[in-house]
Amino acid sequence: MLRAIILVAVMSAPVFADRVVAVAPLSTLGAEDKSAPTKKVLAQVEQALATQGNKVIASAQVAAAIDKAKKPALKSCEGDGACLAEIGKLVGAQVVVSGEVGGLGDSKVIYLSATDVTSGKEMRSTTLVFGAVTGTDDGGASGAAIRLLDPDKYRGTLHFTLDVTGATVFINGSKVALGPHGEVAMPVGTQAVRVTHPEYHDFIKFIDVQYGKTTEVPVSIQQYPIVEHDVKSHPKNTDKIVYVEPPSWRRWYVLYPVLTAVAIGVGIGVGYAVHDFPFHDGCRTLGGSNC
């Protein structure tokens, strides 16, 4: 009985299907672009979308469905949300990826966008450079697919090699915790890195993070000279104050009598030098021979 209940519950549970993404035919100046380079890069975009776990309806299938429905205007929606939403409903997709091809000759740029079928609104947009155009390493078709549907995964890795323990790493002003091997995942783009330590000069550098790649960050920081001197010359425990007994000749019970005797002697000497004492006057008055 229990097995039967479990079986019914499993069979009646909803099945969560993968996200269905339809790729609309690319267009150039309002017309479908059927050139070989465009077909090649479009196939790469479709493969990248499928790699993310999406169920992809290829542009060839979408074009066939449009022809079957006899709605040729859907092949050149030119970014119109209602038009793209109609394509999605026609093929049973949740998201429609469309694009416009620009450029001259072999140098091409595709302006891609992802549209939500339910709302008919654009979710995100990005560009994909191909052909003879050389630009930054943004991951190509794979990077474009990530930027459209899973932008949080558009990241690279920084690997730090620190020459001192106890250092703190800040990226764009925020403290970050490094992994067990000194690594940290960051969004693609230029990041401001600062490594600090109480006894060392700061390490500051701007570093470009590339999609799907690991960038090495060797950190070499220099110790403050004054800190190095203090560490070598001062004992570790400076919390206790130790009283040192002065030598015997500096103690008060020795210095006080000596200073008193000196003061008396100085006073008598000054008295002899300045005044004539009375017995001298008496001798002169009496004219005694013993004076």
C-alpha positions as MATLAB code, in Angstrom:
seq = 'MLRAIILVAVMSAPVFADRVVAVAPLSTLGAEDKSAPTKKVLAQVEQALATQGNKVIASAQVAAAIDKAKKPALKSCEGDGACLAEIGKLVGAQVVVSGEVGGLGDSKVIYLSATDVTSGKEMRSTTLVFGAVTGTDDGGASGAAIRLLDPDKYRGTLHFTLDVTGATVFINGSKVALGPHGEVAMPVGTQAVRVTHPEYHDFIKFIDVQYGKTTEVPVSIQQYPIVEHDVKSHPKNTDKIVYVEPPSWRRWYVLYPVLTAVAIGVGIGVGYAVHDFPFHDGCRTLGGSNC';
ca = [
       0.000    0.000    0.000;
       2.788    2.406    0.975;
       4.650    1.641   -2.269;
       1.517    2.389   -4.288;
       1.089    5.788   -2.581;
       4.722    6.688   -3.237;
       4.426    5.629   -6.886;
       1.299    7.760   -7.383;
       2.983   10.748   -5.714;
       6.041   10.439   -7.957;
       3.952   10.081  -11.116;
       1.769   13.074  -10.196;
       4.701   15.339   -9.224;
       5.381   18.119  -11.733;
       8.344   17.661  -14.039;
      10.540   20.754  -14.229;
      11.689   20.953  -17.830;
      14.808   22.813  -18.945;
      14.445   26.417  -20.021;
      13.400   26.492  -23.678;
      15.282   29.096  -25.697;
      14.466   29.866  -29.332;
      17.060   31.507  -31.557;
      15.445   33.801  -34.100;
      17.045   34.216  -37.540;
      19.634   36.997  -37.550;
      18.952   39.946  -39.791;
      20.948   42.645  -41.542;
      19.243   45.921  -42.459;
      15.832   44.366  -41.840;
      16.407   41.229  -43.932;
      17.442   37.724  -42.881;
      21.209   37.242  -43.002;
      22.051   33.901  -44.657;
      25.783   34.454  -45.182;
      28.207   31.641  -44.312;
      30.111   33.576  -41.579;
      26.830   34.544  -39.902;
      25.531   30.962  -40.022;
      28.783   29.740  -38.500;
      28.759   32.131  -35.548;
      25.026   31.565  -35.039;
      25.664   27.836  -34.710;
      28.304   28.635  -32.072;
      25.792   30.741  -30.117;
      23.228   27.926  -30.243;
      25.801   25.417  -29.010;
      26.843   27.744  -26.170;
      23.214   28.175  -25.092;
      22.728   24.404  -25.063;
      25.876   23.962  -22.978;
      24.241   26.035  -20.224;
      21.529   23.404  -19.829;
      18.908   25.100  -22.011;
      16.726   23.306  -24.533;
      17.543   25.210  -27.704;
      15.311   25.589  -30.737;
      17.743   26.409  -33.523;
      17.222   29.319  -35.882;
      16.661   26.909  -38.803;
      13.756   25.292  -36.914;
      12.360   28.720  -36.003;
      12.550   29.845  -39.659;
      10.768   26.667  -40.765;
       7.998   27.241  -38.205;
       7.585   30.846  -39.413;
       7.352   29.689  -43.027;
       4.829   27.033  -42.061;
       2.716   29.607  -40.236;
       3.026   31.924  -43.285;
       4.183   34.860  -41.181;
       7.296   36.138  -43.012;
       7.244   39.391  -41.016;
       8.420   37.435  -37.953;
      11.808   36.946  -39.647;
      12.617   40.636  -39.244;
      11.270   41.713  -35.863;
      14.115   44.266  -35.478;
      14.001   44.031  -31.687;
      10.254   44.512  -31.325;
       9.182   42.788  -28.122;
       5.678   41.834  -29.249;
       7.031   40.351  -32.482;
       9.676   38.288  -30.674;
       7.139   37.124  -28.090;
       4.948   35.867  -30.954;
       7.895   33.837  -32.277;
       8.369   32.319  -28.825;
       4.694   31.339  -28.566;
       4.795   29.898  -32.065;
       7.588   27.434  -31.208;
       6.814   26.983  -27.501;
       9.827   28.830  -26.088;
      10.203   30.806  -22.863;
      12.987   33.052  -24.124;
      13.809   34.271  -27.622;
      17.372   35.248  -28.559;
      17.552   37.579  -31.539;
      20.223   39.697  -33.162;
      21.169   42.306  -35.729;
      24.378   41.949  -37.734;
      26.469   45.039  -38.387;
      29.877   45.829  -39.813;
      31.597   45.777  -43.184;
      33.210   42.901  -45.050;
      34.597   40.192  -42.798;
      34.523   42.429  -39.730;
      31.152   41.808  -38.089;
      29.391   42.579  -34.821;
      26.165   40.912  -33.704;
      23.944   42.885  -31.334;
      22.227   40.121  -29.372;
      19.249   40.415  -27.041;
      17.174   38.019  -24.929;
      13.414   38.630  -24.712;
      11.018   37.126  -22.186;
       8.105   35.575  -24.065;
       5.533   36.032  -21.296;
       6.089   39.769  -20.802;
       7.452   40.635  -24.235;
      10.229   42.673  -22.587;
      13.937   42.564  -23.197;
      15.845   40.838  -20.414;
      19.424   41.636  -21.383;
      21.569   42.507  -24.390;
      25.202   42.125  -25.413;
      27.508   42.200  -28.430;
      29.466   39.449  -30.128;
      32.442   40.323  -32.307;
      33.539   37.915  -35.027;
      35.316   37.858  -38.347;
      38.430   39.987  -38.801;
      37.624   42.232  -35.821;
      40.052   41.830  -32.959;
      38.948   42.922  -29.504;
      39.151   41.918  -25.886;
      39.015   38.271  -24.929;
      35.380   38.180  -23.787;
      34.766   34.477  -24.281;
      33.355   34.622  -27.803;
      29.986   32.930  -28.376;
      30.171   31.177  -24.986;
      30.732   34.479  -23.199;
      27.877   36.126  -25.081;
      25.494   33.313  -24.148;
      26.484   33.595  -20.474;
      26.037   37.368  -20.483;
      22.544   37.023  -21.948;
      21.017   34.321  -19.768;
      23.317   33.762  -16.750;
      25.278   36.978  -16.170;
      26.205   35.974  -12.611;
      28.333   33.195  -14.097;
      30.275   35.596  -16.300;
      33.312   35.435  -14.061;
      36.998   34.676  -13.965;
      39.442   33.758  -11.203;
      42.248   35.643   -9.492;
      44.979   33.533   -7.923;
      47.055   35.323   -5.264;
      50.589   34.328   -4.279;
      51.432   36.166   -1.041;
      54.941   36.447    0.398;
      53.741   37.245    3.928;
      51.213   35.651    6.286;
      48.413   37.616    7.907;
      47.771   39.925    4.936;
      44.270   41.191    4.106;
      42.968   41.377    0.532;
      40.536   44.053   -0.623;
      38.932   44.107   -4.087;
      37.079   47.263   -5.122;
      37.167   48.387   -1.491;
      35.582   45.227   -0.056;
      37.415   42.641    2.017;
      37.480   39.206    0.359;
      38.292   35.771    1.702;
      40.668   33.748   -0.433;
      40.196   30.050   -1.084;
      42.508   27.380    0.329;
      44.918   27.878   -2.566;
      44.704   31.688   -2.670;
      41.981   31.923   -5.315;
      38.837   34.054   -5.578;
      36.196   34.255   -8.349;
      35.376   37.751   -9.624;
      33.180   39.307  -12.346;
      34.845   39.908  -15.687;
      36.389   43.360  -16.016;
      38.957   45.579  -14.339;
      39.212   45.094  -10.567;
      41.037   47.314   -8.042;
      43.159   45.098   -5.789;
      44.767   46.160   -2.500;
      46.705   43.905   -0.126;
      47.451   45.290    3.357;
      49.447   44.252    6.412;
      50.105   46.291    9.606;
      53.874   45.969    9.224;
      54.195   46.274    5.437;
      53.607   48.745    2.632;
      50.308   48.267    0.745;
      50.202   46.430   -2.569;
      47.868   48.243   -5.010;
      47.148   47.229   -8.601;
      44.380   47.227  -11.236;
      43.880   43.740  -12.705;
      41.754   42.617  -15.681;
      39.654   39.516  -15.005;
      38.938   37.417  -18.111;
      36.002   35.089  -18.584;
      36.715   31.483  -17.677;
      40.409   32.123  -17.070;
      42.694   32.278  -14.046;
      44.848   35.385  -13.674;
      47.948   35.080  -11.518;
      48.521   37.869   -8.958;
      51.983   37.615   -7.376;
      52.099   39.914   -4.334;
      55.458   41.079   -2.995;
      55.285   43.714   -0.253;
      58.106   45.450    1.637;
      58.337   45.709    5.415;
      58.491   49.102    7.125;
      62.097   49.689    8.389;
      60.961   51.201   11.725;
      58.768   48.194   12.420;
      61.635   45.849   11.615;
      63.931   47.751   14.076;
      61.321   47.718   16.831;
      60.718   44.018   16.461;
      64.450   43.287   16.835;
      65.274   45.708   19.685;
      62.274   45.481   22.023;
      61.305   42.485   24.161;
      58.047   40.744   23.415;
      56.471   41.469   26.827;
      56.215   45.231   27.422;
      53.198   45.152   29.727;
      55.196   44.984   33.052;
      57.053   47.994   34.502;
      60.207   46.914   36.405;
      61.703   49.227   39.106;
      65.525   49.311   39.087;
      67.232   50.187   42.452;
      69.674   53.152   42.071;
      73.335   52.798   43.203;
      74.165   53.477   46.881;
      75.786   56.852   46.261;
      72.528   58.168   44.768;
      70.267   57.134   47.659;
      68.691   59.923   49.771;
      70.092   58.867   53.173;
      73.630   59.173   51.771;
      73.187   62.344   49.730;
      71.305   64.355   52.407;
      74.069   64.538   55.119;
      76.760   65.194   52.526;
      74.811   68.051   50.949;
      74.075   69.504   54.417;
      77.758   69.544   55.421;
      78.742   71.138   52.142;
      76.115   73.854   52.611;
      77.398   74.655   56.147;
      81.002   74.846   54.949;
      80.064   77.143   52.095;
      78.171   79.410   54.521;
      81.160   79.742   56.932;
      83.523   80.472   54.073;
      81.296   83.215   52.757;
      81.049   84.706   56.260;
      84.844   84.934   56.650;
      85.212   86.507   53.280;
      82.594   89.204   53.737;
      82.632   90.236   57.465;
      85.320   90.975   60.154;
      84.648   88.866   63.256;
      84.382   90.705   66.770;
      87.509   89.182   68.357;
      89.584   90.782   65.617;
      88.206   94.232   66.610;
      88.887   93.525   70.318;
      92.490   92.678   69.611;
      93.001   95.918   67.776;
      91.344   97.900   70.628;
      93.227   96.273   73.520;
      96.422   95.965   71.584;
      97.016   92.542   73.017;
     100.170   90.790   71.884;
      98.424   87.415   71.667;
      95.983   88.574   68.966;
];
